[in-house]
Amino acid sequence: MRSTESQVIARQQQELEYLRVHKHTTVNFLASYLEVSPMTITRDLHMFIKKGLVIHDYGQVVWIGELRDEAKISKVRAVRLIDNIVQRASGYQRVAINASPITEVVIQQLMKQNIEVLTNQLILSPEINAHQLTMTAGGYLNHSGNLYYFSGDIAVHTLRHDTPELAFVYATGMNDNLLTTMTLAQSVVDRTIFESAATTVTFLADNAQNRESNFMIVKRERVSELI
């Protein structure tokens, strides 16, 4: 049976997570671990090699990348970004925002303005009014550092059919050519937001300017508003 795009992305994310934790393995072990063929693993590895995440030699696979160091927002920048996002959302009844280090605080502030929010981040804070929050639950629950977020067919379907006019997208890299993020699963969610929202506002991690993260969200020309 042919794998769906979401299944492929979920498998590749599992491969990356296993390699990040264990650092060294073999193609045959990964194939057995994920119940796929060695050829499938080898195809995935070609992409990871191009991204500078792994090296592969005679069936041995070694992790050399790091997905999380770049995904930070300093406390000083966080205060400014949160204020800017809340101001930009003023006048809207409902907005979307993807997973980021400041998403939970942004949601709390937006709800004080009676603005409803759609997000793919897992939010468990008791301070957040569940009636004003829609999460793209279901599909796959991924984690990156301290963030937990949903991806997969259900998340993509929800975003395609329910994205508000205004959306905020967090990215970890932006150069003259591409807007990028650190995980494959998140890149698909972010791209869906860009395709579905009438207006998309981008905000960046520290030091994201003039650098390229591991996976493309959209081409740089699609970024029309940056805060």
C-alpha positions as CSV (number, residue, x, y, z in Angstrom):
1,M,0.0,0.0,0.0
2,R,1.3,3.4,-1.0
3,S,2.1,5.7,2.0
4,T,0.4,9.0,2.3
5,E,2.4,12.2,2.5
6,S,1.6,12.5,6.2
7,Q,2.8,9.0,6.8
8,V,6.0,9.6,5.0
9,I,6.7,12.8,7.0
10,A,5.8,11.0,10.2
11,R,8.3,8.2,9.4
12,Q,11.0,10.7,8.5
13,Q,10.4,12.6,11.7
14,Q,10.8,9.3,13.7
15,E,14.1,8.6,11.9
16,L,15.4,12.1,12.7
17,E,14.3,11.9,16.3
18,Y,15.9,8.4,16.7
19,L,19.2,9.6,15.2
20,R,19.2,12.8,17.3
21,V,18.9,10.7,20.5
22,H,21.1,7.7,19.6
23,K,23.6,9.5,17.3
24,H,24.7,6.2,15.5
25,T,22.8,3.3,13.9
26,T,22.6,1.3,10.7
27,V,20.2,1.4,7.7
28,N,19.1,-2.2,8.5
29,F,18.3,-1.4,12.1
30,L,16.2,1.7,11.1
31,A,14.4,-0.3,8.5
32,S,13.5,-3.0,11.1
33,Y,12.7,-0.5,13.8
34,L,10.2,1.4,11.5
35,E,9.1,-1.7,9.6
36,V,10.0,-0.4,6.2
37,S,12.6,-1.6,3.6
38,P,16.3,-0.6,3.7
39,M,15.7,1.1,0.3
40,T,13.1,3.4,1.9
41,I,15.5,4.4,4.7
42,T,18.2,5.0,2.1
43,R,16.0,7.3,0.1
44,D,15.1,9.3,3.3
45,L,18.8,9.5,4.2
46,H,19.7,11.2,0.9
47,M,17.5,14.1,1.9
48,F,19.0,14.3,5.4
49,I,22.5,14.2,4.0
50,K,21.7,17.2,1.8
51,K,20.5,19.0,4.9
52,G,23.7,18.3,6.7
53,L,22.0,16.3,9.4
54,V,23.6,12.9,8.9
55,I,26.5,11.0,7.2
56,H,26.0,7.6,5.7
57,D,28.7,5.2,4.8
58,Y,28.4,1.4,4.0
59,G,25.2,1.1,5.9
60,Q,26.3,3.1,9.0
61,V,24.4,6.2,9.8
62,V,25.8,9.0,12.1
63,W,23.9,12.0,13.3
64,I,25.9,15.3,12.9
65,G,23.1,17.9,12.9
66,E,21.1,19.6,15.6
67,L,17.5,20.7,15.1
68,R,16.8,22.7,18.2
69,D,19.6,25.2,19.0
70,E,18.3,27.7,16.5
71,A,14.7,27.7,17.8
72,K,15.0,30.3,20.5
73,I,13.4,33.7,21.2
74,S,15.1,35.8,23.9
75,K,13.0,37.3,26.7
76,V,13.5,40.8,25.4
77,R,12.5,39.9,21.9
78,A,9.6,37.8,23.2
79,V,8.0,40.8,24.9
80,R,8.2,42.9,21.8
81,L,6.9,40.2,19.5
82,I,4.0,39.4,21.7
83,D,3.0,43.0,21.8
84,N,3.3,43.4,18.1
85,I,1.3,40.2,17.4
86,V,-1.5,41.3,19.7
87,Q,-1.6,44.8,18.2
88,R,-1.6,43.3,14.6
89,A,-4.5,41.0,15.6
90,S,-6.6,43.9,16.9
91,G,-10.0,44.1,15.1
92,Y,-10.0,40.4,14.2
93,Q,-12.4,38.0,15.8
94,R,-10.3,34.9,15.1
95,V,-6.7,34.3,14.1
96,A,-4.3,31.4,13.7
97,I,-0.8,30.9,15.0
98,N,1.6,28.0,14.6
99,A,3.7,26.4,17.4
100,S,6.5,28.6,18.8
101,P,8.2,29.4,22.1
102,I,5.7,32.3,22.6
103,T,2.5,30.9,21.2
104,E,0.9,30.0,24.6
105,V,1.5,33.5,26.0
106,V,0.2,35.1,22.7
107,I,-2.9,33.0,23.0
108,Q,-3.5,34.2,26.6
109,Q,-3.1,37.8,25.5
110,L,-5.3,37.5,22.4
111,M,-8.1,35.9,24.5
112,K,-8.0,38.9,26.8
113,Q,-9.1,40.8,23.7
114,N,-11.9,38.3,23.0
115,I,-10.0,36.9,20.0
116,E,-10.5,33.2,19.2
117,V,-7.4,31.3,18.2
118,L,-6.6,28.3,16.0
119,T,-3.2,26.6,16.6
120,N,-1.4,23.3,16.0
121,Q,0.4,23.6,19.3
122,L,-0.7,21.4,22.2
123,I,-2.0,23.8,24.9
124,L,-2.7,22.5,28.3
125,S,-2.7,25.6,30.4
126,P,-5.8,25.9,32.7
127,E,-5.6,29.7,32.3
128,I,-6.7,29.4,28.7
129,N,-10.4,29.4,27.9
130,A,-11.1,26.2,25.9
131,H,-14.2,27.9,24.3
132,Q,-11.9,30.4,22.5
133,L,-9.3,27.9,21.4
134,T,-9.2,25.4,18.6
135,M,-6.3,22.9,18.4
136,T,-5.7,20.8,15.3
137,A,-5.7,17.7,17.5
138,G,-5.4,14.2,16.1
139,G,-2.9,12.9,13.6
140,Y,0.6,13.0,15.0
141,L,1.8,14.7,18.1
142,N,5.4,15.8,17.7
143,H,7.8,17.4,20.1
144,S,10.7,19.8,19.6
145,G,12.5,20.9,22.7
146,N,9.7,21.9,25.1
147,L,7.1,22.3,22.4
148,Y,4.5,19.7,21.5
149,Y,2.5,20.2,18.3
150,F,0.1,18.4,16.0
151,S,0.8,17.5,12.3
152,G,-0.5,15.0,9.8
153,D,-3.7,14.7,7.7
154,I,-6.0,15.9,10.4
155,A,-4.0,19.0,11.2
156,V,-3.6,19.9,7.5
157,H,-7.3,19.3,6.8
158,T,-8.3,21.5,9.7
159,L,-6.0,24.3,8.6
160,R,-7.2,24.1,4.9
161,H,-10.8,24.4,5.8
162,D,-10.8,26.4,9.0
163,T,-7.9,28.9,8.8
164,P,-9.0,32.5,9.7
165,E,-8.2,35.4,7.4
166,L,-5.1,36.4,9.6
167,A,-2.4,33.9,10.6
168,F,1.0,34.2,12.3
169,V,3.8,31.9,11.3
170,Y,7.0,31.4,13.3
171,A,10.1,30.4,11.4
172,T,13.7,29.6,12.4
173,G,15.4,30.7,9.2
174,M,15.0,33.3,6.4
175,N,17.4,34.3,3.7
176,D,17.0,35.9,0.2
177,N,15.5,32.7,-1.2
178,L,13.6,30.7,1.5
179,L,11.6,30.9,4.7
180,T,12.5,27.8,6.7
181,T,11.8,25.8,9.9
182,M,13.6,23.1,11.9
183,T,11.4,20.1,11.4
184,L,9.8,18.4,8.4
185,A,6.4,17.9,10.1
186,Q,6.2,21.6,11.1
187,S,7.1,22.8,7.6
188,V,4.1,21.1,6.1
189,V,1.8,22.7,8.7
190,D,3.3,26.1,8.1
191,R,3.1,25.8,4.3
192,T,-0.6,24.9,4.7
193,I,-1.2,28.1,6.7
194,F,0.5,30.2,4.1
195,E,-1.7,28.6,1.4
196,S,-4.9,28.9,3.4
197,A,-4.8,32.3,5.2
198,A,-5.7,35.5,3.3
199,T,-2.9,37.4,5.3
200,T,0.1,35.7,6.8
201,V,2.4,37.6,9.2
202,T,5.8,36.0,9.9
203,F,7.9,36.3,13.1
204,L,11.3,34.8,13.5
205,A,13.6,33.1,16.0
206,D,16.7,34.9,17.3
207,N,19.4,35.0,14.6
208,A,17.0,33.6,12.0
209,Q,17.8,36.4,9.5
210,N,20.2,35.4,6.7
211,R,20.3,31.7,7.7
212,E,18.7,28.6,6.3
213,S,17.0,26.1,8.6
214,N,16.6,22.5,7.7
215,F,13.2,22.4,5.9
216,M,11.5,24.9,3.6
217,I,8.2,26.5,4.4
218,V,7.8,28.8,1.4
219,K,9.9,30.8,-0.9
220,R,11.0,34.2,0.5
221,E,8.9,36.1,-2.0
222,R,5.8,34.7,-0.2
223,V,6.7,36.6,3.0
224,S,4.8,39.8,2.7
225,E,4.7,41.0,6.3
226,L,7.4,40.5,9.0
227,I,7.2,41.6,12.6
